[in-house]
Amino acid sequence: MSEPSAVKDALRNQRIETPSWGYGNSGTRFKVFAQPGVPRDPYEKLADAAQVHAATGVAPKVSLHIPWDRVEDYGKLAAHAGSLGLELGAINANVFQDDDYKLGSVTNPDPRVRRKAVDHLLDCVDIMDATGSHDLKLWFSDGTNYPGQDDVAARQDRLAEALGEVYARLGDDQRILLEYKLFEPAFYTMDVPDWGTAFAHCLRLGPKAQVVVDTGHHAPGTNIEFIVAFLLREGKLGGFDFNSRFYADDDLMAGAADPFQLFRIMHEVVRNGGLDERTGVAFMLDQCHNIEAKIPAVIRSVMNVQEATAKALLVDADALGAAQRGGDVLAANAVLMDAFSTDVRPLLAEVREEMGLRPDPVAAYRATGWAEKTAAERVGGEQAGWGA
């Protein structure tokens, strides 16, 4: 078990990146639900993100999604973020919301469409240069719906060629974070369906390419913590997209569906050095809040990741190692369960108070009156949401 001061230091130093799209309107395939006070542009999204950071003290980075967050002057946007105590994080490319991409983007059989997609990815690197971002996050909806629809191996060749061109454009302090997804929107094959495919492409690309683990992108029963441990061991874990799923890619609040799974993941992160900032592991949220209030949901998600991290830090590593070496199965499991069963909320409240924050971030946010203020002021214009 780590010393109490070391546990507190780790919790104070943890950084959790929030998604700009988490502050906009979202919904299901059937309906996007509008809420009062939702941001109308990237500047208002950052203002909301600043409320999350003010309440939690650990969420200074905000991911952007292009073209949803397109602006004329990205340097100005970065400066605005700085004025709010924030910085711009990963730049997320979007090559899935255009009619041209019906049969794929970088793996499309049409070279014109492939060129269009790669040009967008290169444009995103230009935006990284302008914002000071270090991470280009790539998720491809590319795949096929029917056997025989396209040449599966040829699509991998096209993917590798596109990734290679973008990789060559990266600056010295920039990297590709390659995401994977088992299914959806393609139902027969996805071109990057699993961590092994993403790992193979990143391995071929080089040290500036790493894998993103989205906790909602796996088949039921997949041992995500094994994937995390393996990728950390290989130096190829670039980051997380934290969310929760019950059935598919539900994008619910992190830790909502299975807090024990989130704890097990964070245990492997802690045990394998993933909290060390030198590893570069980015702890990002990727969530769409369909019916719940946006900012409190993001705050709650940050808190859930903090709680899982705190419990992982409380695992008695010496006792666990001794039980494992001795082959004592039940004792080893009991060490983990003892840590998971610990109520870490008083510890986190203490850490927040030592940081000059209120112990309850949700209550701290509600006390600001921000929700009422923005609902009254953000009238007119077009609210941000999917495709905006």
Secondary structure, 3 states (H helix, E strand, C coil): CCCHHHHHHHHHHCCEEEEHHHHCEEECCCCEECCCCCCCCHHHHHHHHHHHHHHHCCCCEEEEEECCCCCCCHHHHHHHHHHCCCEEEEEEECCCCCHHHHHCCCCCCCHHHHHHHHHHHHHHHHHHHHHCCCEEEECCCCEECCCCCCCHHHHHHHHHHHHHHHHHHCCCCCEEEEECCCCCCCCCEECCCCHHHHHHHHHHHCCCEEEEEECCCCCCCCCHHHHHHHHHHCCCEEEEEECECCCCCCCECCCCCCHHHHHHHHHHHHHCCCCCHHHCCEEEECCCCCCCCHHHHHHHHHHHHHHHHHHHHCCCHHHHHHHHHCCCHHHHHHHHHHHHCCCCHHHHHHHHHHCCCCCCHHHHHHHHCHHHHHHHHCCCCCCCECCC
